């Protein structure tokens, strides 16, 4: 089994129908991409129904392009759920390009002396290389927050400032304490303020696209709320891109040889 201690498995499941120009349907091409994932030992997130995920990797791909082998989870309960799931969604990056594909179920399979997971080769693969979809993991030392105003069951307006986990020109992910307020699928938040470093807070509109449970080291459960920007003003979009560029530039400077 792989060591997933340093892998951030949070990601957003994208709807294939929204990206028809980025879909790969040729079996030979799909085999090439998945073989590259195996050769480069790329970690990937395997999402089960209900938003639960585990970290895995492509271990092998059949020469005839009929099946692939995935590493199993160290949590046997998750392996059992994977066995029972009709569809599993896998997300990773290959040379900085997002790769997403769905598997129609898996079964246990012996591989290299260990038990692994085998699945039929996916019929379609999303290979998304768009600059506007680049999603930056927000550093703690240069944070971003978002103030969301919601209406309580009593009819009162309540504003809560939430930490932003990652951000792109298309949206962001927020950390929500379930006790702060309840999230409903497809909910819209029209009265929000995005707080980027060194600029004035900006009014934005958000729409909830997905939510997953996050467990902290202390065992507390939070929610990762993936949100899309709605009608983002051009000035705010520019400030978001400037923030992303600055953080990436600072990171490269801190890297050896940067």
Secondary structure, DSSP 8 states (H G I E B T S, - for coil): ----TT---------GGG-GGGEE--HHHHHHHHHHHHHTT-EEEEE-TTS-EEEEEEEEE-TTSSEEEE---S-HHHHHHHHH-S-EEEEEEETTEEEEEEES--EEEEETTEEEEEEE--S-EEEE--GGG--EE--GGG--EEEEEEE-TTS-EEEEEEEEEEE-SSEEEEEEETTT----TT-EEEEEEEE-TTS--EEEEEEEEEEEEEE-TTS-EEEEEEEEEES--HHHHHHHHHHHHHHHHHHHHHSTT-
